[in-house]
Each structure stands twice: as structure tokens, then as C-alpha cells.
């Protein structure tokens, strides 16, 4: 599992900070708005665990949630991340209230919770919200599939760059608190591999880090070192949600 905390100034909480909530037509948003509960998510907080019944859907605004799987030995690997572009809890409208994976807060921040029954009720109406959630689910499935391919076939440096770029797309800052051990656990690789990869990126002036603190100095540099997986995920989200208009 990977955990990080971007350094950000306090912000006012608004549902429109989440792209999916902001995309709902006024009449559909009006139905769910009274039931949205603001929540401050702590670093490392469990949103749900394996086979745990989901009680609500979670719409991050400034927080980032890591979806990952933990093996019997205790090792874990991240399959996807969810930030202000999405929602945690797609199993609620896909026919099941539980999954075999876990969801843990990777970046502390803010979010909105919507009770499971309200979430499913709005989806089952068959309106714009349903079409939007189905498109988002397809994009999320692309991210999960591409993560599996990347972790299997691409170098540790490329995987690290992919993760940093995806985090930057969701975060309000280019700085975060992160340890090499946690990155290694997330990618399912040896810590020594992360140390070497991060060292090369630092030597090239793309990142800097000290005592668990990491800052991205040159995003374009990471783009030159990552694999195609980052672009595939970003393009799929853009393709599926490009025509969505925010209120």
C-alpha cells in the first residue's frame, strides 16, 4: 500500500470539486445533494476491506484513495487510484456490495459520502448519472488492466514515473510525503529497486527527496521516462468523459 500527503493550503469543501458530482445535471444533483456528507479522510484510513459490506459511495475532492489487494502473506499491490475524477464503490451498482480488494486513503484530504441505498437508487433511475458512472467504470477498468500489464512488463523506473504522474494529476501540489518502502509495497517490488530508480530520477533533476519527502521538479522529465501505460489511462479517461459538461 502506498500513502502520500500533498502539502496544500486549506480549501473550502464543495461537491463540485469532484468531477462526477460536478457533471450531474441540476435536477439529478438536486436529488443527491441533501444526502452528501462531507468527510475528512485520514492518511491510512480504511474505506472498506475485503468482503466488507460497503455502506456508502465515496466521492473524493482533495483526498486520493488506493485500491489494492493484500495477499495471504501480507504483501500488497495497488490496482488503481481514485481521486477527484471518480468514485469509490462501483461494486454497489454492479450487482454486489462487497469486493475481494481493499480501499485505503493514500492521500489525506476531503471527500463526500453518499449512502449506498441513495447511490444505487440514483443509478437505477437510468438517467444521466447511470451513463456517467458506466463510462467512469470503463475508464477505471482500463486503469486496473494497464496497472497489471505495467507491473508485469515494464521497468521499476517506468512504474514509478507512471504512479507519480497519476498522483500529480489528482493532487493540488507537486510535493508529497512518501517512503521508498511504501512505494515498493505498492508496486510489489524490492525496496532496493525503488531506491535505484528514484536515485536516477533525482540525478536527472526530475525529482528531489529527503527523509521521506518527495517533490516533482520536472513533470515533463517524468513523461520522457515513463511507459505508454500512463498515456493509455489518461487518454481513455479523456475519451470517455471528454463530452461531460460541468454545472
C-alpha angles and dihedrals in degrees: 000000000000124000128187138166119206115211104242137158117247112275134195112257117240132163088227089071086075110075096216095050090045090054096057115109113250095256094050093044090050090060095054101031096083089054098049110111118201113227136186108218119210124218109269094011114150114237092183138336135216112303090357115141111247113234098185146006115248124217109192119211104173099354125087122212124204119218109205145152125234119207126218089260091057097253116134140194130192117238098183145342128229123204136150090319095069155008136265114225108051089150087075093072097031095071103271135078095205140046135195092242134074135235119211131173107259097176119029114235145100134315143159124244125210120190113251094241092053091046093052092043092056092046092050092055086078095224132128092298090062094051091045094051092048091052091048090050091055090051091048091051088054090053092050093047093046091049090055092050093045095050090050103042111022133075123264090247091055091048091050092050091049092053094046092050093049090049092050090053090059102035131081093222140041091227128084143162110243139148127218090232092058092048090051091051091049094051094038094236137119117281090234089062092055091047091054095045094047090047092056092049090049093049089054090053095245097118140009128206141174133168093353094315115122130183128182109226101175117028091179088058091057089050090059092051102042126087128246092270094085092053093046092054094044093047093048092052089048094047095049098041103028094104094049112116121206122223 
